[in-house]
Amino acid sequence: MLPGPGPGGRASSQLTKASVSKWYAPGRRACSSLPRHHRHTLVPLPPLPAARRGLVGIPPRSLYAADMLNETRDVHPGATVLSDRSFVRSETRPAPVPFVPEVTLHMAQDAIALWETTEAVRGEVGLAPPFWAFAWAGGVGVARYVLDHPELVAGRTVLDLAAGSGLVGIAAALRGARSVRAAEIDAYAVAAIDVNAEANGVRVDAAVEDLLDGDGAPAEVVLAGDVFYERAMAARFLPFLERARARGAVVIVGDPGRAYLPRERFSALAAYDVPVVADLEDAALKTTTVWRLDPPQG
């Protein structure tokens, strides 16, 4: 996740539980059917039910006692909660990703409920939404392309930018990347990437870091899913990607038709009809194009 609103792992100061359209489908529709169950009673930590709405079959935290032995942290005197990794495991369930079944991700089904739970566990209001708990169309498209074209990443160093769940980086690791680095600014996302990489038997080095002022070095391949969703963020992402391309990196972007992708700067490599969670987008399928950034002109 990198600063700004939008899907695929980006925070948003504009995004609220009462106005989730900037997250679900920026500039496309409001999801007024999703309620604003705003709960902030933290005395000291609210218990979680055995199965939250939309997370059928998720066991209560007590079943994670063994995992918690080395995975707990203190938030204030007298209160100990799950580590981020254990939290990810307890609030999601692993499943193959539609359209990229080679990859298993820990995913949630109820976005608002999970968002509120992250705030409750942290004891904070206004945390970033849990973009890391879903497979977004742009990332799914890039992952599909990488899995089908292993020569893109095999033996190369790869950067998964604004990695969210780590789907794209995991696909690169599965296809023989020499190393994979995943950049995020959400600690929960970094934990999710660790958990998901482990579930797929690969290594992805994830860290909380904002790289957009640099050029992604030393990565030979830079991969990004769905990053042109908002004007201000596109204005940050594009210069970063161009700097990476100028130093010789291959830059691949997945985009499901967002408004701010400068298509004239890219060449289309493939297009897919990607199945998506209906509540997260404005259609059951999103036509997603995988683009390669062209070399600088002149």
C-alpha positions as MATLAB code, in Angstrom:
seq = 'MLPGPGPGGRASSQLTKASVSKWYAPGRRACSSLPRHHRHTLVPLPPLPAARRGLVGIPPRSLYAADMLNETRDVHPGATVLSDRSFVRSETRPAPVPFVPEVTLHMAQDAIALWETTEAVRGEVGLAPPFWAFAWAGGVGVARYVLDHPELVAGRTVLDLAAGSGLVGIAAALRGARSVRAAEIDAYAVAAIDVNAEANGVRVDAAVEDLLDGDGAPAEVVLAGDVFYERAMAARFLPFLERARARGAVVIVGDPGRAYLPRERFSALAAYDVPVVADLEDAALKTTTVWRLDPPQG';
ca = [
       0.000    0.000    0.000;
       1.206    3.471   -0.854;
      -0.304    6.825    0.048;
      -3.601    7.771   -1.576;
      -7.064    6.311   -2.114;
      -7.883    3.353   -4.283;
      -7.725   -0.434   -4.522;
      -4.833   -2.847   -4.386;
      -3.292   -1.595   -1.179;
      -3.427    2.199   -0.899;
      -4.405    4.229    2.115;
      -6.761    7.149    1.899;
      -7.427   10.061    4.184;
     -10.580   10.707    2.134;
     -11.948    7.195    2.511;
     -14.559    6.628    5.212;
     -16.792    3.730    6.128;
     -19.772    5.835    5.107;
     -18.227    6.637    1.715;
     -16.428    3.628    0.345;
     -16.755    4.310   -3.367;
     -13.197    5.694   -3.556;
     -11.994    2.281   -2.441;
     -14.376   -0.079   -4.203;
     -14.489    1.650   -7.566;
     -12.846    5.071   -7.623;
     -15.032    7.570   -9.427;
     -17.443    4.841  -10.525;
     -20.160    4.183   -7.930;
     -21.020    4.490   -4.275;
     -21.547    1.294   -2.332;
     -24.402    2.633   -0.241;
     -25.541   -0.883    0.599;
     -22.539   -1.328    2.872;
     -23.411   -0.166    6.391;
     -21.289    1.999    8.618;
     -21.109   -0.139   11.748;
     -18.898    2.262   13.617;
     -17.739    0.636   16.844;
     -14.906    2.042   18.941;
     -15.375    0.599   22.422;
     -11.924   -0.596   23.411;
     -12.034   -1.628   27.068;
      -9.394   -2.879   26.842;
      -9.896   -5.059   23.737;
     -13.233   -6.209   22.319;
     -13.578   -9.970   21.760;
     -14.025  -11.277   18.251;
     -16.785  -13.780   17.476;
     -15.942  -17.224   16.195;
     -17.032  -16.336   12.702;
     -17.467  -12.746   11.600;
     -20.129  -11.773    9.086;
     -18.829  -12.828    5.674;
     -15.953  -14.876    7.134;
     -17.718  -18.203    7.533;
     -15.687  -20.864    9.252;
     -12.982  -18.598   10.672;
     -12.164  -19.962   14.132;
     -11.950  -17.691   17.182;
      -8.600  -16.297   18.245;
      -8.318  -18.821   21.050;
      -7.616  -21.502   18.461;
      -4.474  -19.590   17.538;
      -2.956  -19.893   21.015;
      -0.004  -21.957   19.830;
       0.734  -19.507   17.055;
       0.554  -16.641   19.527;
       3.341  -17.944   21.757;
       5.966  -16.156   19.701;
       3.633  -13.782   17.909;
       2.168  -11.289   20.367;
       2.778   -7.627   21.015;
       1.837   -5.165   23.740;
      -0.244   -2.149   22.819;
      -0.718   -0.669   26.305;
      -0.345   -1.962   29.872;
      -2.604   -4.920   30.468;
      -3.508   -5.531   26.832;
      -1.805   -8.056   24.561;
      -3.070   -8.766   21.073;
      -2.171  -10.970   18.160;
       0.869  -10.092   16.123;
       0.155   -8.805   12.648;
       0.914  -12.203   11.120;
      -1.394  -14.035   13.491;
      -4.033  -11.369   12.996;
      -3.929  -11.951    9.242;
      -4.319  -15.679    9.761;
      -7.179  -15.292   12.218;
      -9.187  -12.831   10.133;
      -8.843  -14.442    6.696;
      -8.901  -17.864    5.152;
      -6.556  -19.295    2.507;
      -7.984  -20.061   -0.905;
      -6.818  -20.236   -4.525;
      -7.178  -16.915   -6.303;
      -9.808  -16.932   -9.046;
      -8.129  -16.719  -12.464;
      -4.719  -17.465  -10.904;
      -5.369  -20.722   -9.024;
      -1.634  -21.422   -8.912;
      -1.499  -18.883   -6.065;
      -3.147  -19.223   -2.664;
      -3.943  -16.080   -0.706;
      -5.371  -15.432    2.731;
      -8.486  -13.448    1.833;
     -11.486  -11.941    3.577;
     -15.023  -11.512    2.290;
     -16.407   -8.718    4.453;
     -14.291   -5.616    3.951;
     -16.037   -3.299    6.392;
     -16.085   -5.835    9.223;
     -12.375   -6.531    8.775;
     -11.588   -2.811    8.599;
     -13.354   -2.207   11.889;
     -11.548   -5.150   13.456;
      -8.141   -3.750   12.490;
      -9.071   -0.462   14.169;
     -10.307   -2.249   17.268;
      -7.191   -4.370   17.615;
      -4.899   -1.394   17.066;
      -6.979    0.815   19.331;
      -6.972    3.491   16.629;
      -9.530    5.126   14.390;
      -8.815    6.038   10.774;
      -6.491    3.182    9.847;
      -5.996    2.258    6.222;
      -8.597   -0.147    4.828;
      -7.478   -3.793    4.535;
      -6.621   -3.787    0.858;
      -4.212   -6.624    1.589;
      -7.104   -9.046    2.201;
      -8.355   -9.053   -1.389;
      -7.080   -9.874   -4.883;
      -7.667   -6.792   -7.038;
      -8.120   -6.995  -10.793;
      -4.929   -5.131  -11.754;
      -2.751   -7.393   -9.650;
      -4.566  -10.503  -10.829;
      -3.895   -9.508  -14.439;
      -0.186   -8.965  -13.825;
       0.075  -12.219  -11.862;
      -1.614  -14.130  -14.706;
       0.778  -12.630  -17.226;
       3.835  -13.430  -15.109;
       2.710  -17.002  -14.563;
       2.157  -17.463  -18.295;
       5.423  -15.724  -19.280;
       8.066  -16.887  -16.813;
      10.839  -15.535  -19.035;
       9.862  -12.064  -17.834;
      11.111  -12.715  -14.300;
      13.146  -15.926  -14.299;
      16.602  -15.289  -12.870;
      15.900  -11.582  -12.361;
      15.467   -9.294   -9.370;
      11.850   -8.152   -9.066;
      10.093   -5.317   -7.244;
       6.386   -5.673   -6.451;
       5.264   -2.054   -5.971;
       2.273   -1.232   -3.752;
       2.121   -4.958   -3.203;
      -1.080   -5.344   -1.156;
      -1.495   -9.087   -0.611;
       1.781   -9.877   -2.371;
      -0.009  -11.699   -5.201;
       2.183  -10.311   -7.979;
       5.457  -10.865   -6.138;
       4.437  -14.415   -5.239;
       3.701  -15.136   -8.902;
       7.168  -13.858   -9.791;
       8.774  -16.025   -7.127;
       6.863  -19.072   -8.371;
       8.262  -18.453  -11.848;
      11.877  -18.372  -10.787;
      12.725  -14.770   -9.947;
      16.164  -14.565   -8.354;
      14.752  -12.355   -5.615;
      11.480  -10.549   -4.975;
      11.084   -7.372   -2.944;
       7.594   -6.140   -1.999;
       7.064   -2.509   -0.997;
       4.151   -1.475    1.202;
       3.377    1.198    3.779;
       0.847   -0.859    5.769;
       2.287   -3.174    8.406;
      -0.710   -5.488    8.068;
      -0.003   -5.773    4.341;
       3.616   -6.695    5.021;
       2.395   -9.360    7.450;
      -0.079  -10.620    4.843;
       2.680  -10.848    2.257;
       4.795  -12.902    4.671;
       1.868  -15.221    5.434;
       0.917  -15.577    1.766;
       4.479  -16.210    0.629;
       4.781  -18.938    3.243;
       1.490  -20.483    2.073;
       2.927  -20.705   -1.444;
       6.340  -21.994   -0.418;
       8.262  -19.005   -1.764;
      10.292  -16.128   -0.385;
       9.228  -12.519   -0.803;
      11.117   -9.856    1.128;
       8.421   -7.424    2.217;
       9.031   -4.183    4.073;
       7.172   -1.074    5.153;
       8.627    1.544    2.825;
       7.552    4.236    0.389;
       9.842    4.046   -2.640;
       8.165    6.560   -4.923;
      10.894    9.179   -4.656;
      13.474    6.745   -6.065;
      13.771    4.519   -9.121;
      13.321    1.031   -7.682;
      16.974    0.053   -8.030;
      18.356   -2.540   -8.143;
      15.233   -4.345   -9.397;
      15.507   -5.483  -13.010;
      11.738   -5.889  -13.272;
       9.178   -3.574  -11.637;
       5.629   -4.885  -11.364;
       2.591   -2.889  -10.263;
      -1.106   -3.685  -10.259;
      -3.794   -0.995  -10.431;
      -1.884    2.153   -9.497;
      -3.455    4.730  -11.828;
      -6.737    5.046   -9.992;
      -6.465    8.678   -8.849;
      -4.908   11.788  -10.373;
      -2.601   12.755   -7.514;
      -1.268    9.230   -7.088;
      -0.790    8.770  -10.819;
       1.332   11.922  -10.692;
       3.617   10.157   -8.181;
       3.626    6.682   -9.668;
       4.353    7.611  -13.280;
       7.631    9.499  -12.593;
       8.795    6.602  -10.406;
       8.033    4.085  -13.127;
       9.683    6.261  -15.771;
      12.836    6.559  -13.672;
      12.899    2.786  -13.294;
      12.450    2.356  -17.042;
      15.135    4.955  -17.825;
      17.730    3.030  -15.832;
      16.892   -0.139  -17.773;
      14.255   -1.919  -15.726;
      11.312   -3.642  -17.395;
       8.142   -2.007  -16.046;
       4.843   -3.902  -16.151;
       1.513   -2.489  -14.957;
      -1.933   -4.060  -14.675;
      -4.915   -1.756  -15.110;
      -8.661   -2.516  -15.165;
      -9.640    0.661  -16.979;
      -8.813    3.300  -14.367;
      -9.071    6.881  -15.521;
      -5.511    8.128  -15.054;
      -3.393    5.589  -16.919;
      -1.500    7.485  -19.687;
      -2.034    4.794  -22.308;
       0.089    6.595  -24.887;
       3.155    5.883  -22.724;
       2.549    2.136  -22.635;
       2.264   -0.846  -24.946;
      -0.442   -3.435  -24.298;
       0.822   -6.971  -23.746;
      -2.353   -8.858  -22.886;
      -5.959   -8.351  -21.804;
      -8.026  -10.573  -19.534;
     -11.573  -10.692  -18.247;
     -10.794  -11.007  -14.546;
     -13.448  -12.262  -12.126;
     -13.737   -9.961   -9.123;
     -15.650   -9.825   -5.861;
     -18.922   -8.123   -6.732;
     -18.881   -5.866   -3.670;
     -15.426   -4.556   -4.497;
     -15.985   -3.465   -8.062;
     -18.819   -2.393  -10.345;
     -19.072   -5.656  -12.280;
     -18.513   -9.377  -11.866;
     -15.749   -9.242  -14.495;
     -13.194   -6.491  -15.050;
     -11.383   -6.287  -18.355;
      -7.800   -5.836  -17.238;
      -4.938   -4.923  -19.533;
      -1.300   -5.698  -18.805;
       0.898   -2.870  -20.055;
       4.654   -2.435  -20.578;
       6.049    1.056  -20.093;
       7.752    2.192  -23.278;
      11.327    3.523  -23.224;
      11.721    7.291  -22.921;
      11.396    9.227  -26.142;
      14.426   11.034  -27.536;
];
